[in-house]
Amino acid sequence: MKQFDCADLVPGCVGSFRAATADEIIALGRVHAAIHHDLHGEDYTPEIEAAVRSLIRDVTPVAAA
């Protein structure tokens, strides 16, 4: 399981994403960036994607109670 917390890149943002792969995190992050940070299309640069990828970390899934 992978996780990305947007606050690691944008201080104060509460966006947090978990997914099975980094590519899924990137897809979720693109939607979040468009809606919450007004980054659309070319505004979501390769540098931003690289920064997000560098902050994605492995997490242990929480077991269902």
N, CA, C and O atoms as a Maestro MAE file, in Angstrom:
{
 s_m_m2io_version
 :::
 2.0.0
}

f_m_ct {
 s_m_title
 :::
 protein
 m_atom[260] {
  # First column is atom index #
  i_m_mmod_type
  r_m_x_coord
  r_m_y_coord
  r_m_z_coord
  i_m_residue_number
  s_m_chain_name
  s_m_pdb_residue_name
  s_m_pdb_atom_name
  i_m_atomic_number
  :::
  1 25 0.858 -1.167 0.000 1 A "MET " " N  " 7
  2 3 0.000 0.000 0.000 1 A "MET " " CA " 6
  3 2 0.903 1.228 0.000 1 A "MET " " C  " 6
  4 15 1.939 1.259 0.663 1 A "MET " " O  " 8
  5 25 0.485 2.238 -0.759 2 A "LYS " " N  " 7
  6 3 1.222 3.494 -0.882 2 A "LYS " " CA " 6
  7 2 0.377 4.625 -0.301 2 A "LYS " " C  " 6
  8 15 -0.851 4.546 -0.274 2 A "LYS " " O  " 8
  9 25 1.055 5.686 0.167 3 A "GLN " " N  " 7
  10 3 0.348 6.846 0.686 3 A "GLN " " CA " 6
  11 2 1.080 8.116 0.301 3 A "GLN " " C  " 6
  12 15 2.309 8.153 0.236 3 A "GLN " " O  " 8
  13 25 0.295 9.160 0.045 4 A "PHE " " N  " 7
  14 3 0.820 10.492 -0.195 4 A "PHE " " CA " 6
  15 2 -0.043 11.473 0.580 4 A "PHE " " C  " 6
  16 15 -1.271 11.433 0.494 4 A "PHE " " O  " 8
  17 25 0.601 12.353 1.336 5 A "ASP " " N  " 7
  18 3 -0.082 13.420 2.057 5 A "ASP " " CA " 6
  19 2 0.288 14.732 1.382 5 A "ASP " " C  " 6
  20 15 1.460 15.109 1.352 5 A "ASP " " O  " 8
  21 25 -0.693 15.420 0.846 6 A "CYS " " N  " 7
  22 3 -0.437 16.644 0.095 6 A "CYS " " CA " 6
  23 2 0.274 17.695 0.945 6 A "CYS " " C  " 6
  24 15 1.041 18.494 0.409 6 A "CYS " " O  " 8
  25 25 0.039 17.713 2.251 7 A "ALA " " N  " 7
  26 3 0.688 18.686 3.127 7 A "ALA " " CA " 6
  27 2 2.211 18.571 3.093 7 A "ALA " " C  " 6
  28 15 2.912 19.525 3.431 7 A "ALA " " O  " 8
  29 25 2.726 17.407 2.687 8 A "ASP " " N  " 7
  30 3 4.174 17.251 2.550 8 A "ASP " " CA " 6
  31 2 4.716 18.127 1.420 8 A "ASP " " C  " 6
  32 15 5.906 18.440 1.389 8 A "ASP " " O  " 8
  33 25 3.852 18.517 0.506 9 A "LEU " " N  " 7
  34 3 4.232 19.356 -0.638 9 A "LEU " " CA " 6
  35 2 3.607 20.747 -0.543 9 A "LEU " " C  " 6
  36 15 4.234 21.749 -0.889 9 A "LEU " " O  " 8
  37 25 2.364 20.791 -0.071 10 A "VAL " " N  " 7
  38 3 1.617 22.050 0.046 10 A "VAL " " CA " 6
  39 2 1.208 22.211 1.511 10 A "VAL " " C  " 6
  40 15 0.179 21.676 1.922 10 A "VAL " " O  " 8
  41 25 1.994 22.935 2.299 11 A "PRO " " N  " 7
  42 3 1.684 23.093 3.726 11 A "PRO " " CA " 6
  43 2 0.247 23.545 3.959 11 A "PRO " " C  " 6
  44 15 -0.246 24.468 3.311 11 A "PRO " " O  " 8
  45 25 -0.410 22.870 4.901 12 A "GLY " " N  " 7
  46 3 -1.785 23.213 5.245 12 A "GLY " " CA " 6
  47 2 -2.843 22.429 4.502 12 A "GLY " " C  " 6
  48 15 -4.002 22.424 4.915 12 A "GLY " " O  " 8
  49 25 -2.476 21.762 3.412 13 A "CYS " " N  " 7
  50 3 -3.456 20.973 2.667 13 A "CYS " " CA " 6
  51 2 -3.755 19.689 3.439 13 A "CYS " " C  " 6
  52 15 -2.848 19.063 3.988 13 A "CYS " " O  " 8
  53 25 -5.018 19.304 3.477 14 A "VAL " " N  " 7
  54 3 -5.411 18.106 4.215 14 A "VAL " " CA " 6
  55 2 -5.607 16.888 3.315 14 A "VAL " " C  " 6
  56 15 -6.029 15.837 3.797 14 A "VAL " " O  " 8
  57 25 -5.310 17.005 2.015 15 A "GLY " " N  " 7
  58 3 -5.461 15.878 1.095 15 A "GLY " " CA " 6
  59 2 -4.501 14.750 1.453 15 A "GLY " " C  " 6
  60 15 -3.315 14.980 1.691 15 A "GLY " " O  " 8
  61 25 -5.027 13.535 1.488 16 A "SER " " N  " 7
  62 3 -4.227 12.354 1.795 16 A "SER " " CA " 6
  63 2 -4.788 11.195 0.982 16 A "SER " " C  " 6
  64 15 -6.000 10.988 0.928 16 A "SER " " O  " 8
  65 25 -3.894 10.446 0.353 17 A "PHE " " N  " 7
  66 3 -4.335 9.398 -0.563 17 A "PHE " " CA " 6
  67 2 -3.621 8.096 -0.283 17 A "PHE " " C  " 6
  68 15 -2.417 8.081 -0.024 17 A "PHE " " O  " 8
  69 25 -4.360 7.001 -0.334 18 A "ARG " " N  " 7
  70 3 -3.797 5.654 -0.250 18 A "ARG " " CA " 6
  71 2 -4.258 4.870 -1.462 18 A "ARG " " C  " 6
  72 15 -5.412 4.960 -1.880 18 A "ARG " " O  " 8
  73 25 -3.341 4.104 -2.014 19 A "ALA " " N  " 7
  74 3 -3.661 3.264 -3.168 19 A "ALA " " CA " 6
  75 2 -2.620 2.159 -3.246 19 A "ALA " " C  " 6
  76 15 -1.604 2.193 -2.552 19 A "ALA " " O  " 8
  77 25 -2.885 1.190 -4.091 20 A "ALA " " N  " 7
  78 3 -1.988 0.041 -4.224 20 A "ALA " " CA " 6
  79 2 -0.681 0.394 -4.913 20 A "ALA " " C  " 6
  80 15 0.356 -0.198 -4.616 20 A "ALA " " O  " 8
  81 25 -0.720 1.361 -5.838 21 A "THR " " N  " 7
  82 3 0.484 1.689 -6.603 21 A "THR " " CA " 6
  83 2 0.736 3.192 -6.634 21 A "THR " " C  " 6
  84 15 -0.168 3.993 -6.399 21 A "THR " " O  " 8
  85 25 1.976 3.557 -6.928 22 A "ALA " " N  " 7
  86 3 2.334 4.965 -7.069 22 A "ALA " " CA " 6
  87 2 1.567 5.598 -8.231 22 A "ALA " " C  " 6
  88 15 1.167 6.759 -8.144 22 A "ALA " " O  " 8
  89 25 1.361 4.858 -9.306 23 A "ASP " " N  " 7
  90 3 0.617 5.396 -10.451 23 A "ASP " " CA " 6
  91 2 -0.817 5.752 -10.066 23 A "ASP " " C  " 6
  92 15 -1.361 6.746 -10.546 23 A "ASP " " O  " 8
  93 25 -1.430 4.944 -9.201 24 A "GLU " " N  " 7
  94 3 -2.784 5.260 -8.731 24 A "GLU " " CA " 6
  95 2 -2.769 6.518 -7.863 24 A "GLU " " C  " 6
  96 15 -3.691 7.331 -7.935 24 A "GLU " " O  " 8
  97 25 -1.733 6.681 -7.048 25 A "ILE " " N  " 7
  98 3 -1.594 7.889 -6.238 25 A "ILE " " CA " 6
  99 2 -1.476 9.108 -7.149 25 A "ILE " " C  " 6
  100 15 -2.107 10.136 -6.903 25 A "ILE " " O  " 8
  101 25 -0.668 8.990 -8.199 26 A "ILE " " N  " 7
  102 3 -0.501 10.099 -9.146 26 A "ILE " " CA " 6
  103 2 -1.842 10.467 -9.773 26 A "ILE " " C  " 6
  104 15 -2.159 11.650 -9.899 26 A "ILE " " O  " 8
  105 25 -2.626 9.479 -10.165 27 A "ALA " " N  " 7
  106 3 -3.940 9.747 -10.766 27 A "ALA " " CA " 6
  107 2 -4.850 10.471 -9.773 27 A "ALA " " C  " 6
  108 15 -5.513 11.443 -10.134 27 A "ALA " " O  " 8
  109 25 -4.883 10.007 -8.538 28 A "LEU " " N  " 7
  110 3 -5.690 10.664 -7.510 28 A "LEU " " CA " 6
  111 2 -5.177 12.082 -7.252 28 A "LEU " " C  " 6
  112 15 -5.958 13.018 -7.087 28 A "LEU " " O  " 8
  113 25 -3.863 12.219 -7.220 29 A "GLY " " N  " 7
  114 3 -3.253 13.518 -6.980 29 A "GLY " " CA " 6
  115 2 -3.559 14.519 -8.071 29 A "GLY " " C  " 6
  116 15 -3.736 15.705 -7.793 29 A "GLY " " O  " 8
  117 25 -3.624 14.058 -9.316 30 A "ARG " " N  " 7
  118 3 -3.965 14.962 -10.425 30 A "ARG " " CA " 6
  119 2 -5.375 15.521 -10.262 30 A "ARG " " C  " 6
  120 15 -5.604 16.708 -10.493 30 A "ARG " " O  " 8
  121 25 -6.310 14.677 -9.867 31 A "VAL " " N  " 7
  122 3 -7.689 15.134 -9.646 31 A "VAL " " CA " 6
  123 2 -7.715 16.121 -8.483 31 A "VAL " " C  " 6
  124 15 -8.327 17.185 -8.576 31 A "VAL " " O  " 8
  125 25 -7.053 15.764 -7.394 32 A "HIS " " N  " 7
  126 3 -6.988 16.636 -6.219 32 A "HIS " " CA " 6
  127 2 -6.364 17.983 -6.590 32 A "HIS " " C  " 6
  128 15 -6.881 19.033 -6.207 32 A "HIS " " O  " 8
  129 25 -5.267 17.956 -7.327 33 A "ALA " " N  " 7
  130 3 -4.569 19.192 -7.715 33 A "ALA " " CA " 6
  131 2 -5.471 20.088 -8.559 33 A "ALA " " C  " 6
  132 15 -5.448 21.310 -8.411 33 A "ALA " " O  " 8
  133 25 -6.259 19.489 -9.438 34 A "ALA " " N  " 7
  134 3 -7.169 20.272 -10.285 34 A "ALA " " CA " 6
  135 2 -8.269 20.916 -9.451 34 A "ALA " " C  " 6
  136 15 -8.578 22.095 -9.625 34 A "ALA " " O  " 8
  137 25 -8.856 20.146 -8.551 35 A "ILE " " N  " 7
  138 3 -9.999 20.644 -7.777 35 A "ILE " " CA " 6
  139 2 -9.564 21.610 -6.676 35 A "ILE " " C  " 6
  140 15 -10.181 22.658 -6.488 35 A "ILE " " O  " 8
  141 25 -8.505 21.259 -5.951 36 A "HIS " " N  " 7
  142 3 -8.147 22.015 -4.750 36 A "HIS " " CA " 6
  143 2 -7.006 23.016 -4.932 36 A "HIS " " C  " 6
  144 15 -6.847 23.930 -4.123 36 A "HIS " " O  " 8
  145 25 -6.215 22.846 -5.986 37 A "HIS " " N  " 7
  146 3 -5.071 23.731 -6.183 37 A "HIS " " CA " 6
  147 2 -5.074 24.409 -7.553 37 A "HIS " " C  " 6
  148 15 -4.112 25.083 -7.921 37 A "HIS " " O  " 8
  149 25 -6.163 24.227 -8.303 38 A "ASP " " N  " 7
  150 3 -6.343 24.867 -9.612 38 A "ASP " " CA " 6
  151 2 -5.197 24.567 -10.584 38 A "ASP " " C  " 6
  152 15 -4.793 25.425 -11.369 38 A "ASP " " O  " 8
  153 25 -4.685 23.340 -10.517 39 A "LEU " " N  " 7
  154 3 -3.641 22.895 -11.453 39 A "LEU " " CA " 6
  155 2 -4.289 21.974 -12.476 39 A "LEU " " C  " 6
  156 15 -4.675 20.850 -12.154 39 A "LEU " " O  " 8
  157 25 -4.407 22.452 -13.704 40 A "HIS " " N  " 7
  158 3 -5.069 21.701 -14.763 40 A "HIS " " CA " 6
  159 2 -4.096 21.430 -15.906 40 A "HIS " " C  " 6
  160 15 -3.250 22.267 -16.220 40 A "HIS " " O  " 8
  161 25 -4.216 20.270 -16.518 41 A "GLY " " N  " 7
  162 3 -3.452 19.943 -17.721 41 A "GLY " " CA " 6
  163 2 -1.970 20.215 -17.575 41 A "GLY " " C  " 6
  164 15 -1.300 19.615 -16.735 41 A "GLY " " O  " 8
  165 25 -1.455 21.128 -18.399 42 A "GLU " " N  " 7
  166 3 -0.028 21.431 -18.431 42 A "GLU " " CA " 6
  167 2 0.475 22.094 -17.156 42 A "GLU " " C  " 6
  168 15 1.682 22.143 -16.922 42 A "GLU " " O  " 8
  169 25 -0.442 22.610 -16.321 43 A "ASP " " N  " 7
  170 3 -0.031 23.209 -15.047 43 A "ASP " " CA " 6
  171 2 0.540 22.155 -14.106 43 A "ASP " " C  " 6
  172 15 1.365 22.461 -13.245 43 A "ASP " " O  " 8
  173 25 0.093 20.909 -14.276 44 A "TYR " " N  " 7
  174 3 0.615 19.789 -13.471 44 A "TYR " " CA " 6
  175 2 1.874 19.309 -14.192 44 A "TYR " " C  " 6
  176 15 1.833 18.389 -15.009 44 A "TYR " " O  " 8
  177 25 2.980 19.949 -13.871 45 A "THR " " N  " 7
  178 3 4.229 19.764 -14.609 45 A "THR " " CA " 6
  179 2 4.936 18.460 -14.241 45 A "THR " " C  " 6
  180 15 4.634 17.857 -13.211 45 A "THR " " O  " 8
  181 25 5.868 18.030 -15.074 46 A "PRO " " N  " 7
  182 3 6.681 16.857 -14.722 46 A "PRO " " CA " 6
  183 2 7.431 17.061 -13.404 46 A "PRO " " C  " 6
  184 15 7.673 16.097 -12.678 46 A "PRO " " O  " 8
  185 25 7.798 18.295 -13.089 47 A "GLU " " N  " 7
  186 3 8.479 18.573 -11.826 47 A "GLU " " CA " 6
  187 2 7.559 18.344 -10.629 47 A "GLU " " C  " 6
  188 15 7.986 17.827 -9.596 47 A "GLU " " O  " 8
  189 25 6.288 18.735 -10.781 48 A "ILE " " N  " 7
  190 3 5.324 18.486 -9.707 48 A "ILE " " CA " 6
  191 2 5.123 16.991 -9.530 48 A "ILE " " C  " 6
  192 15 5.114 16.492 -8.405 48 A "ILE " " O  " 8
  193 25 4.962 16.271 -10.640 49 A "GLU " " N  " 7
  194 3 4.789 14.823 -10.539 49 A "GLU " " CA " 6
  195 2 6.002 14.175 -9.890 49 A "GLU " " C  " 6
  196 15 5.851 13.271 -9.067 49 A "GLU " " O  " 8
  197 25 7.183 14.612 -10.239 50 A "ALA " " N  " 7
  198 3 8.402 14.057 -9.633 50 A "ALA " " CA " 6
  199 2 8.443 14.344 -8.135 50 A "ALA " " C  " 6
  200 15 8.853 13.490 -7.349 50 A "ALA " " O  " 8
  201 25 8.021 15.542 -7.740 51 A "ALA " " N  " 7
  202 3 7.986 15.887 -6.319 51 A "ALA " " CA " 6
  203 2 6.998 15.000 -5.573 51 A "ALA " " C  " 6
  204 15 7.290 14.516 -4.480 51 A "ALA " " O  " 8
  205 25 5.814 14.786 -6.176 52 A "VAL " " N  " 7
  206 3 4.820 13.907 -5.560 52 A "VAL " " CA " 6
  207 2 5.380 12.496 -5.437 52 A "VAL " " C  " 6
  208 15 5.305 11.891 -4.368 52 A "VAL " " O  " 8
  209 25 5.937 11.971 -6.513 53 A "ARG " " N  " 7
  210 3 6.494 10.609 -6.479 53 A "ARG " " CA " 6
  211 2 7.559 10.459 -5.391 53 A "ARG " " C  " 6
  212 15 7.652 9.410 -4.753 53 A "ARG " " O  " 8
  213 25 8.361 11.506 -5.178 54 A "SER " " N  " 7
  214 3 9.420 11.423 -4.175 54 A "SER " " CA " 6
  215 2 8.867 11.380 -2.752 54 A "SER " " C  " 6
  216 15 9.564 10.971 -1.823 54 A "SER " " O  " 8
  217 25 7.614 11.802 -2.586 55 A "LEU " " N  " 7
  218 3 6.999 11.851 -1.262 55 A "LEU " " CA " 6
  219 2 6.026 10.704 -0.997 55 A "LEU " " C  " 6
  220 15 5.478 10.598 0.100 55 A "LEU " " O  " 8
  221 25 5.810 9.849 -1.992 56 A "ILE " " N  " 7
  222 3 4.957 8.670 -1.805 56 A "ILE " " CA " 6
  223 2 5.726 7.667 -0.942 56 A "ILE " " C  " 6
  224 15 6.895 7.376 -1.192 56 A "ILE " " O  " 8
  225 25 5.048 7.154 0.065 57 A "ARG " " N  " 7
  226 3 5.715 6.202 0.937 57 A "ARG " " CA " 6
  227 2 4.895 4.925 1.076 57 A "ARG " " C  " 6
  228 15 3.685 4.914 0.849 57 A "ARG " " O  " 8
  229 25 5.577 3.863 1.451 58 A "ASP " " N  " 7
  230 3 4.912 2.595 1.728 58 A "ASP " " CA " 6
  231 2 4.289 2.646 3.114 58 A "ASP " " C  " 6
  232 15 4.898 3.145 4.060 58 A "ASP " " O  " 8
  233 25 3.077 2.129 3.228 59 A "VAL " " N  " 7
  234 3 2.391 2.048 4.531 59 A "VAL " " CA " 6
  235 2 1.797 0.661 4.675 59 A "VAL " " C  " 6
  236 15 1.550 -0.032 3.688 59 A "VAL " " O  " 8
  237 25 1.574 0.275 5.897 60 A "THR " " N  " 7
  238 3 0.930 -1.006 6.175 60 A "THR " " CA " 6
  239 2 -0.567 -0.789 6.228 60 A "THR " " C  " 6
  240 15 -1.037 0.084 6.957 60 A "THR " " O  " 8
  241 25 -1.333 -1.572 5.463 61 A "PRO " " N  " 7
  242 3 -2.794 -1.419 5.482 61 A "PRO " " CA " 6
  243 2 -3.328 -1.710 6.892 61 A "PRO " " C  " 6
  244 15 -2.821 -2.575 7.606 61 A "PRO " " O  " 8
  245 25 -4.353 -0.967 7.257 62 A "VAL " " N  " 7
  246 3 -5.005 -1.184 8.549 62 A "VAL " " CA " 6
  247 2 -6.000 -2.329 8.394 62 A "VAL " " C  " 6
  248 15 -6.817 -2.339 7.473 62 A "VAL " " O  " 8
  249 25 -5.920 -3.293 9.309 63 A "ALA " " N  " 7
  250 3 -6.841 -4.438 9.266 63 A "ALA " " CA " 6
  251 2 -8.251 -3.999 9.640 63 A "ALA " " C  " 6
  252 15 -8.434 -3.168 10.530 63 A "ALA " " O  " 8
  253 25 -9.238 -4.554 8.964 64 A "ALA " " N  " 7
  254 3 -10.641 -4.253 9.270 64 A "ALA " " CA " 6
  255 2 -10.992 -4.833 10.618 64 A "ALA " " C  " 6
  256 15 -10.551 -5.926 10.976 64 A "ALA " " O  " 8
  257 25 -11.787 -4.092 11.361 65 A "ALA " " N  " 7
  258 3 -12.185 -4.544 12.713 65 A "ALA " " CA " 6
  259 2 -13.352 -5.496 12.634 65 A "ALA " " C  " 6
  260 15 -13.825 -5.980 13.662 65 A "ALA " " O  " 8
  :::
 }
 m_bond[259] {
  # First column is bond index #
  i_m_from
  i_m_to
  i_m_order
  :::
  1 1 2 1
  2 2 3 1
  3 3 4 2
  4 3 5 1
  5 5 6 1
  6 6 7 1
  7 7 8 2
  8 7 9 1
  9 9 10 1
  10 10 11 1
  11 11 12 2
  12 11 13 1
  13 13 14 1
  14 14 15 1
  15 15 16 2
  16 15 17 1
  17 17 18 1
  18 18 19 1
  19 19 20 2
  20 19 21 1
  21 21 22 1
  22 22 23 1
  23 23 24 2
  24 23 25 1
  25 25 26 1
  26 26 27 1
  27 27 28 2
  28 27 29 1
  29 29 30 1
  30 30 31 1
  31 31 32 2
  32 31 33 1
  33 33 34 1
  34 34 35 1
  35 35 36 2
  36 35 37 1
  37 37 38 1
  38 38 39 1
  39 39 40 2
  40 39 41 1
  41 41 42 1
  42 42 43 1
  43 43 44 2
  44 43 45 1
  45 45 46 1
  46 46 47 1
  47 47 48 2
  48 47 49 1
  49 49 50 1
  50 50 51 1
  51 51 52 2
  52 51 53 1
  53 53 54 1
  54 54 55 1
  55 55 56 2
  56 55 57 1
  57 57 58 1
  58 58 59 1
  59 59 60 2
  60 59 61 1
  61 61 62 1
  62 62 63 1
  63 63 64 2
  64 63 65 1
  65 65 66 1
  66 66 67 1
  67 67 68 2
  68 67 69 1
  69 69 70 1
  70 70 71 1
  71 71 72 2
  72 71 73 1
  73 73 74 1
  74 74 75 1
  75 75 76 2
  76 75 77 1
  77 77 78 1
  78 78 79 1
  79 79 80 2
  80 79 81 1
  81 81 82 1
  82 82 83 1
  83 83 84 2
  84 83 85 1
  85 85 86 1
  86 86 87 1
  87 87 88 2
  88 87 89 1
  89 89 90 1
  90 90 91 1
  91 91 92 2
  92 91 93 1
  93 93 94 1
  94 94 95 1
  95 95 96 2
  96 95 97 1
  97 97 98 1
  98 98 99 1
  99 99 100 2
  100 99 101 1
  101 101 102 1
  102 102 103 1
  103 103 104 2
  104 103 105 1
  105 105 106 1
  106 106 107 1
  107 107 108 2
  108 107 109 1
  109 109 110 1
  110 110 111 1
  111 111 112 2
  112 111 113 1
  113 113 114 1
  114 114 115 1
  115 115 116 2
  116 115 117 1
  117 117 118 1
  118 118 119 1
  119 119 120 2
  120 119 121 1
  121 121 122 1
  122 122 123 1
  123 123 124 2
  124 123 125 1
  125 125 126 1
  126 126 127 1
  127 127 128 2
  128 127 129 1
  129 129 130 1
  130 130 131 1
  131 131 132 2
  132 131 133 1
  133 133 134 1
  134 134 135 1
  135 135 136 2
  136 135 137 1
  137 137 138 1
  138 138 139 1
  139 139 140 2
  140 139 141 1
  141 141 142 1
  142 142 143 1
  143 143 144 2
  144 143 145 1
  145 145 146 1
  146 146 147 1
  147 147 148 2
  148 147 149 1
  149 149 150 1
  150 150 151 1
  151 151 152 2
  152 151 153 1
  153 153 154 1
  154 154 155 1
  155 155 156 2
  156 155 157 1
  157 157 158 1
  158 158 159 1
  159 159 160 2
  160 159 161 1
  161 161 162 1
  162 162 163 1
  163 163 164 2
  164 163 165 1
  165 165 166 1
  166 166 167 1
  167 167 168 2
  168 167 169 1
  169 169 170 1
  170 170 171 1
  171 171 172 2
  172 171 173 1
  173 173 174 1
  174 174 175 1
  175 175 176 2
  176 175 177 1
  177 177 178 1
  178 178 179 1
  179 179 180 2
  180 179 181 1
  181 181 182 1
  182 182 183 1
  183 183 184 2
  184 183 185 1
  185 185 186 1
  186 186 187 1
  187 187 188 2
  188 187 189 1
  189 189 190 1
  190 190 191 1
  191 191 192 2
  192 191 193 1
  193 193 194 1
  194 194 195 1
  195 195 196 2
  196 195 197 1
  197 197 198 1
  198 198 199 1
  199 199 200 2
  200 199 201 1
  201 201 202 1
  202 202 203 1
  203 203 204 2
  204 203 205 1
  205 205 206 1
  206 206 207 1
  207 207 208 2
  208 207 209 1
  209 209 210 1
  210 210 211 1
  211 211 212 2
  212 211 213 1
  213 213 214 1
  214 214 215 1
  215 215 216 2
  216 215 217 1
  217 217 218 1
  218 218 219 1
  219 219 220 2
  220 219 221 1
  221 221 222 1
  222 222 223 1
  223 223 224 2
  224 223 225 1
  225 225 226 1
  226 226 227 1
  227 227 228 2
  228 227 229 1
  229 229 230 1
  230 230 231 1
  231 231 232 2
  232 231 233 1
  233 233 234 1
  234 234 235 1
  235 235 236 2
  236 235 237 1
  237 237 238 1
  238 238 239 1
  239 239 240 2
  240 239 241 1
  241 241 242 1
  242 242 243 1
  243 243 244 2
  244 243 245 1
  245 245 246 1
  246 246 247 1
  247 247 248 2
  248 247 249 1
  249 249 250 1
  250 250 251 1
  251 251 252 2
  252 251 253 1
  253 253 254 1
  254 254 255 1
  255 255 256 2
  256 255 257 1
  257 257 258 1
  258 258 259 1
  259 259 260 2
  :::
 }
}
